């Protein structure tokens, strides 16, 4: 297996090297730079959100398998500090059985933590991507993104470590007045996850569809849980926007909202 060495290079060099390896389809080297709970968010392109090395590797293989030719040029790379690297790239690709060559400009935003990619988000709009990168580079925001990804993965695996949660932590749904109930502490978070997962016959496909905003105190993300209903057997999907607040490297509380506007209002990003 090919690997990159995070300790021997700066983040800009590592980021550029990832694209060099992508151009040769060296997926082993690329995936080795993601952590076990890393998130690869290509939802803005309609390609979903992929958490964990296995899912990221599968996405890369599926996507590149559709292409006869692929090459990416790094037009700009900027280390914004606090583990955040903003990149502008031009992708040149030819899909299988297609005559034309596709040229696409995009703005990937890398959030690095402890030598690994904690979050990679691909923005179609370069200005939007740069704004998101600047926000993510704020103090402690990259740590919060990494912690958020860890908690989501732990919930998916059914094992939430108490050390990720601050004393007094609670999770609350604000979807409707009838669901306005607080679950307290680690046991409460595990109970919340059990209540959600038990509504599905074989457990849902649960995860983050989009990271909307992050700062040194919160992460706002769009979630979904999909599968077959435990009661009817029919397909069912639940979507919500969650806000998780952090302090000193631990989650202090989490709240779920029915839409983006209400969640952004909760963190002061909307009126």
C-alpha positions as CSV (number, residue, x, y, z in Angstrom):
1,X,0.0,0.0,0.0
2,X,1.3,3.5,-0.9
3,X,1.1,6.1,1.8
4,X,2.0,9.7,2.2
5,X,4.0,10.9,5.2
6,X,2.2,13.7,7.0
7,X,5.1,14.4,9.4
8,X,7.6,15.1,6.7
9,X,5.7,17.8,4.7
10,X,3.7,20.9,5.1
11,X,-0.1,20.9,4.5
12,X,0.2,22.7,1.2
13,X,2.7,20.1,0.0
14,X,0.6,17.2,1.2
15,X,-2.5,18.7,-0.4
16,X,-0.8,19.1,-3.8
17,X,0.6,15.5,-3.5
18,X,-2.9,14.2,-3.0
19,X,-3.9,15.5,-6.4
20,X,-0.7,14.0,-7.9
21,X,-1.8,10.6,-6.5
22,X,-5.4,11.1,-7.7
23,X,-4.1,11.7,-11.3
24,X,-2.4,8.3,-11.1
25,X,-5.4,6.8,-9.4
26,X,-3.3,5.7,-6.4
27,X,-6.3,5.4,-4.1
28,X,-4.3,3.7,-1.4
29,X,-2.1,6.8,-0.9
30,X,-5.1,9.1,-1.0
31,X,-7.2,7.2,1.4
32,X,-4.3,6.8,3.8
33,X,-4.5,10.6,4.5
34,X,-8.0,10.4,5.8
35,X,-8.8,9.5,9.4
36,X,-11.1,6.7,10.4
37,X,-14.0,9.1,11.0
38,X,-13.1,11.6,8.2
39,X,-15.9,13.0,6.0
40,X,-15.7,13.6,2.2
41,X,-18.5,16.0,1.4
42,X,-19.5,16.2,-2.3
43,X,-23.2,16.8,-1.6
44,X,-23.1,20.2,-3.4
45,X,-22.4,18.2,-6.6
46,X,-25.2,15.8,-5.9
47,X,-22.7,13.0,-5.0
48,X,-23.5,12.6,-1.3
49,X,-21.4,12.7,1.8
50,X,-19.0,9.8,2.6
51,X,-17.7,9.1,6.1
52,X,-14.8,6.8,7.0
53,X,-12.0,5.4,4.9
54,X,-14.0,2.5,3.5
55,X,-16.8,4.7,2.2
56,X,-14.4,7.3,0.8
57,X,-12.4,4.6,-1.0
58,X,-15.7,3.2,-2.5
59,X,-16.7,6.6,-3.7
60,X,-13.4,7.2,-5.4
61,X,-13.5,3.8,-7.1
62,X,-17.1,4.3,-8.2
63,X,-16.5,7.9,-9.5
64,X,-13.2,7.2,-11.3
65,X,-14.7,4.0,-12.7
66,X,-17.1,6.2,-14.8
67,X,-14.2,8.0,-16.4
68,X,-12.0,7.1,-19.3
69,X,-9.6,9.9,-18.5
70,X,-9.1,12.2,-15.6
71,X,-6.6,14.9,-14.7
72,X,-6.8,17.7,-12.1
73,X,-4.7,20.9,-12.1
74,X,-4.1,22.8,-8.9
75,X,-4.6,26.4,-9.9
76,X,-4.3,27.9,-6.4
77,X,-3.6,26.5,-2.9
78,X,-3.7,28.6,0.3
79,X,-2.9,27.6,3.9
80,X,-5.4,29.6,6.0
81,X,-4.0,28.4,9.3
82,X,-5.6,26.1,11.9
83,X,-5.4,23.1,9.6
84,X,-7.5,24.6,6.8
85,X,-6.3,24.6,3.2
86,X,-8.3,26.3,0.5
87,X,-7.7,25.0,-3.1
88,X,-8.9,26.0,-6.5
89,X,-8.7,23.2,-9.1
90,X,-9.5,22.6,-12.7
91,X,-10.7,19.0,-13.4
92,X,-10.4,17.7,-16.9
93,X,-12.3,14.5,-17.4
94,X,-13.9,12.3,-20.1
95,X,-16.7,10.0,-19.1
96,X,-16.9,6.5,-20.5
97,X,-18.6,6.4,-23.9
98,X,-18.8,10.2,-24.0
99,X,-17.2,12.2,-26.9
100,X,-16.6,15.5,-25.3
101,X,-14.1,16.5,-22.6
102,X,-15.5,18.0,-19.4
103,X,-13.6,20.9,-17.7
104,X,-14.9,21.9,-14.3
105,X,-13.6,24.5,-11.8
106,X,-14.2,23.8,-8.1
107,X,-13.0,24.9,-4.7
108,X,-12.1,22.0,-2.3
109,X,-11.7,23.0,1.3
110,X,-9.5,20.7,3.4
111,X,-9.6,20.6,7.2
112,X,-6.6,18.8,8.6
113,X,-6.3,17.5,12.1
114,X,-3.2,15.6,13.6
115,X,-1.8,15.0,10.1
116,X,-5.0,13.6,8.7
117,X,-7.9,15.0,6.7
118,X,-10.8,15.4,9.0
119,X,-13.1,17.0,6.5
120,X,-12.9,17.6,2.7
121,X,-15.7,19.6,1.2
122,X,-16.0,20.3,-2.6
123,X,-17.6,23.6,-3.5
124,X,-18.8,24.3,-7.0
125,X,-18.7,28.1,-6.3
126,X,-15.2,29.3,-5.6
127,X,-16.3,32.4,-3.7
128,X,-18.6,30.3,-1.4
129,X,-15.8,27.8,-0.9
130,X,-13.3,30.6,0.1
131,X,-15.8,32.1,2.6
132,X,-16.4,28.6,4.1
133,X,-12.6,28.1,4.4
134,X,-12.1,31.4,6.1
135,X,-14.8,30.6,8.6
136,X,-13.4,27.1,9.2
137,X,-9.9,28.6,9.8
138,X,-11.3,30.4,12.8
139,X,-9.8,29.4,16.2
140,X,-10.6,25.8,17.2
141,X,-13.2,25.3,14.4
142,X,-11.2,22.6,12.7
143,X,-11.0,20.7,16.1
144,X,-14.8,21.0,16.4
145,X,-15.3,19.7,12.9
146,X,-13.1,16.7,13.7
147,X,-14.9,16.1,17.0
148,X,-18.3,16.4,15.3
149,X,-17.2,13.8,12.7
150,X,-16.1,11.5,15.6
151,X,-19.4,11.8,17.4
152,X,-21.4,11.1,14.2
153,X,-19.3,8.0,13.5
154,X,-19.6,6.8,17.1
155,X,-23.4,7.2,16.9
156,X,-23.4,5.2,13.7
157,X,-21.4,2.4,15.4
158,X,-23.6,2.5,18.5
159,X,-20.8,3.4,20.9
160,X,-20.5,7.1,22.0
161,X,-17.5,7.6,24.3
162,X,-18.4,9.8,27.3
163,X,-15.1,11.7,27.0
164,X,-16.4,13.5,23.9
165,X,-19.2,15.0,25.9
166,X,-18.9,17.9,28.5
167,X,-20.6,17.6,31.9
168,X,-24.2,18.7,31.5
169,X,-24.4,17.7,27.9
170,X,-27.9,17.2,26.4
171,X,-29.5,16.6,23.0
172,X,-32.9,18.0,22.2
173,X,-35.2,17.8,19.2
174,X,-36.9,21.0,18.2
175,X,-38.6,19.5,15.1
176,X,-42.1,20.0,16.6
177,X,-43.5,21.0,20.1
178,X,-44.4,17.3,20.6
179,X,-40.7,16.2,20.2
180,X,-39.3,18.9,22.5
181,X,-37.6,16.4,24.9
182,X,-34.1,16.5,26.3
183,X,-31.7,13.5,26.6
184,X,-29.0,14.1,29.1
185,X,-25.4,12.9,29.2
186,X,-23.8,10.0,27.4
187,X,-26.6,7.6,28.3
188,X,-29.1,10.1,27.0
189,X,-27.3,10.4,23.7
190,X,-27.2,6.6,23.3
191,X,-30.9,6.5,24.2
192,X,-31.6,9.1,21.6
193,X,-29.7,7.1,19.0
194,X,-31.6,3.9,20.0
195,X,-34.9,5.7,19.7
196,X,-34.0,6.9,16.2
197,X,-32.5,3.6,15.0
198,X,-35.3,1.4,16.5
199,X,-37.8,3.1,14.2
200,X,-36.1,1.3,11.2
201,X,-36.3,-2.4,10.5
202,X,-32.6,-3.1,10.1
203,X,-31.1,0.2,11.3
204,X,-31.0,3.3,9.0
205,X,-28.3,4.7,6.8
206,X,-27.5,7.6,9.1
207,X,-25.0,10.4,8.6
208,X,-24.2,14.0,7.7
209,X,-25.4,15.1,4.2
210,X,-23.8,18.5,4.4
211,X,-21.7,20.6,6.8
212,X,-23.4,24.0,6.6
213,X,-21.3,26.1,9.0
214,X,-18.6,25.8,11.7
215,X,-16.9,28.1,14.2
216,X,-14.9,27.9,17.4
217,X,-18.1,27.2,19.3
218,X,-20.5,25.2,17.0
219,X,-21.0,23.0,13.9
220,X,-24.2,23.2,11.9
221,X,-24.9,20.1,9.7
222,X,-27.7,18.6,7.7
223,X,-28.5,15.0,8.8
224,X,-30.5,12.2,7.4
225,X,-31.6,8.7,8.4
226,X,-33.1,6.4,5.8
227,X,-34.3,2.8,5.6
228,X,-37.4,0.6,6.0
229,X,-39.9,1.4,8.7
230,X,-39.9,-1.1,11.6
231,X,-43.7,-1.0,11.8
232,X,-44.8,-1.0,8.1
233,X,-41.7,-2.2,6.3
234,X,-42.1,0.7,3.8
235,X,-39.1,3.0,2.9
236,X,-38.9,6.0,5.1
237,X,-36.4,8.9,5.4
238,X,-36.0,11.5,8.1
239,X,-34.0,14.7,7.5
240,X,-33.1,17.5,10.0
241,X,-30.5,20.2,10.6
242,X,-28.5,19.8,13.8
243,X,-26.4,22.3,15.7
244,X,-23.8,20.9,18.1
245,X,-22.0,23.4,20.5
246,X,-18.5,22.8,21.7
247,X,-16.3,24.0,24.5
248,X,-12.8,23.0,25.5
249,X,-12.7,20.1,23.0
250,X,-16.1,18.5,24.1
251,X,-19.7,18.8,23.0
252,X,-21.8,20.8,25.4
253,X,-25.2,20.3,23.7
254,X,-26.9,19.4,20.5
255,X,-30.3,20.5,19.0
256,X,-32.2,19.3,15.9
257,X,-34.2,21.7,13.8
258,X,-36.6,21.1,10.9
259,X,-34.8,23.4,8.4
260,X,-31.6,25.3,7.7
261,X,-33.0,28.7,8.6
262,X,-34.0,27.8,12.1
263,X,-30.6,26.2,12.8
264,X,-28.7,29.1,11.5
265,X,-30.9,31.4,13.5
266,X,-29.9,29.4,16.6
267,X,-26.2,30.3,16.1
268,X,-26.9,33.9,15.1
269,X,-26.3,33.5,11.3
270,X,-29.9,34.3,10.3
271,X,-32.5,36.8,11.6
